[in-house]
Amino acid sequence: MKLRPLVLTDTQHADIKRVTDHADVHRYSVQDMFDLMGGRRNPPGDDPNFVCIIPIGYRCVYTIEQLEEGLCRHLSVSVMGGGSGIGPSPEAVLALMTAFGFTGGFESLIGMGKEDIGDGALAISVIQKL
């Protein structure tokens, strides 16, 4: 098994704050979510304001979304250059969840799963009600 280190310094925490602040101001409405699902809106991962890169090679996309369950935070974590079927470790996802403001660990989530992000790469997606 190949493991990838996760480095969270003050610089990365500042970049995470930049992304979470942007997401808080630019929340996805129910209509935005329908537009995303219908392909009428580009995914947030295409907007660098919702994205940050964490050494060594983690790509995080963070949004705040109005879902059926209520207002939720959504974090997708992928591994850059990991190859087909490679994703982040549960330990890295948990550490990044904490850095992005999630509380209560995996047990607190209302959703968690794998996302196909193209070319065989995958992300782990986690959703928590605010």
N, C-alpha and C positions, 0 to 999 in steps of 0.2 A: 504494500500500500504506500502510495506517495503522499506525504503530508506537506502542507504549505504553511509556513509561519504567518502569523497575523501580527502586524505592528501597529499599535495605537499610541501615537505620541500627541502632544499638544497640537501639532499641525493637523493631524487627522481629526482630532476632536473639533477643531475650528472648522474644518471642511464639512464635517457631519452637521455642525450647528448651522452652517450656511444652507445646507440642503433641507434640514428640518424647518428652519425659518421660512424658506421659500415655499415649502409644502404647506405650511400653516396658513400662509397668505393666499396660496393658489390651490385651494381644496377642490377635489373633484366632486361635482354634484351627481345626482342620480342620472340626469340627462347626459353629463359627460361620460359616465360609466356605460350607458347605452351606446353612445357614439364610439367609444373605444371598442366595445364588443362588435359593433356593426362595421368597423373599419373606417368610420367617418372622422376619426380623430387619431393622430399619431400617438403611439404609446409613450408614456412618460420617460422611458429609457432613451428615447430619441432627443429629449430635451436635457442639455447638460446641467440645467438648474436643479433637476431632480436626481442627479447622479453624482456619486463621488467614488474615487478609486482609493482603496486602502492597500498599502503595502502588506504583503508582497503579492499583488495580483488579484485582489478581490474587487469586484465591481458591485456597488450597492445602488439600488434605485428605491427611493422612499417617497411615498405619497400619503396624503390624508384623503379618505374617500367616504362619501355618503353611501352606505350599503343598507340592505334591508334590516340588518341588525342594529343600525345606527351609525354614528360617525366612528370611523376606524382608521388606525394607522396600518400601512402596508409596506413591508420591506421585502425586496427581492435581492438575493445575494448569489452571485455567480463567480466562477473562477476564470480569470482571463488566461487564455492559452492552455486551458486544461485538457482540451481534446474532447472527442465524442463521449458523451455519457458521464463526464467528470463534473462533479459539483463540489461545493464546500462541505467541510466536515460539520457535524452537529455542534462541536465545540466552538468552531469559528462563527457559526450562525448565532449561537447563544451569546457569545461575546459581543458580536455586532448588534444584536437585538438590544442588549443592555446599553451600548454606546448610543443607540438611536432612541433611547427613552422607554423601551418596552420594560415592563415589570412583571414579576411572577414566573418567569421562565416559560418553557414550552407548555406547561399546564394551563397557563392563562390565555392561550391563543384560541380564537374562534375559527381559525383556518390555518392550515399548513399543507404544503404540497410541493411537488416538482413542477417546474414550468419548462417547456421546450422553448429555448430562445433562438433557435435556428442553428443549422449546420451541426446538429447532434449535441450541441452544448445545452446544459441545463442549469437552472437556477432553483434555489430553494426559496419559496415564497411563504411569508408568515404574516398573519393578520390578527390584530388585537383591537378590541373595542376600546375607544377612549372614554 
